[in-house]
């Protein structure tokens, strides 16, 4: 089974009427893994995790090709570093 498929693009009459223009919905949640996140497959990525993240979870993230950076004792500290790194690089941090 592939990890990524072409997903449907559906018109939304209700949203189109409310917006006064055509609105289309791209149904990424129907990807085989059940997530839109699969769109990032193959893109370079750095994942910042707190010190409390298990070695098993870090290995799993790294196996998908991401660079894993361990920072802080809590998610808030890790997220802050991720946002700063993204800002300095002119990129976007995804929660």
N, C-alpha and C positions, 0 to 999 in steps of 0.2 A: 504494500500500500504506500503511495507517495505521501510525503509530508506536506506537500503544497499542491493545491489545485486551483484552477480558475473558478472564482466564486461568482454567484449571481449579482447582477446590478438591477435593482427593482425601483420603479417609480413609486413615489409616495404621494398619492392625491391629497391626503389630509395635510401633510406638511407643505406641499406645493401651494395649496390654497391659503394656508396660514402665512407663508412667506411671500406670496405674490410672485413666485417664480418656480421653475421646475426644481424639485428636490429629488435626488436619487439616493438610494441606500445600497451600500456595498456590504454584502453579508459575509464578512470575514470569519465570523464565529462558526461557519459551516466547514472550515478547514478540518482535515482529518484529526489533528490534535485538539480541535475545539477551541482554538485561540487565534486571534489576529497576530499574535507575537511571532508566528512562524514566518511572517514577512521579513523578519530580520535575519533569516538564515543566510549565512555566508558573508554577512557584513562584519567588519572589525568592531569589537565591542570590549569595553572595560566594565566590569561589574565590581562595585565597591560594597563590601559586606562588613558587618561588625565582627569583633573578636569572638562573639558568642556563636558565630556560624560554624557548624560542625565541619570537620575535615572532609567527611563524606559529601556534604553539600558543596563545599569548595571544589572538590575533585569533579563532581558532576557538572558544575558550571564550566570548569576548565576543559572538560572532555568535549564540550560543544564549541571549543575554540576561543572562548573569552579569556581575556586577561583578568585575573582575580586580584583585587587589591583589598587587603584587610585593614580596616581603620575604625577606631573608636570602640566604645563598649556597648553602644546602643545604635539602633537603626537611624535615629536622628543625626548622630555624628557621622555615620557612613554616608547618609544622604547628603549632608552638607558638603562633605568633601567631593562627592560625585558632582553636585551642582557647581561647585567652584571649578573643578577640573574641566567640566563641559564649557562653562562660561569662558575660561581662559583659552580654550581651544576653538571657540566659536561654534560649539556644537550644542545639542540639546540633551539634557538629562531626562531619562524616562524613569518614572517611579517604579 
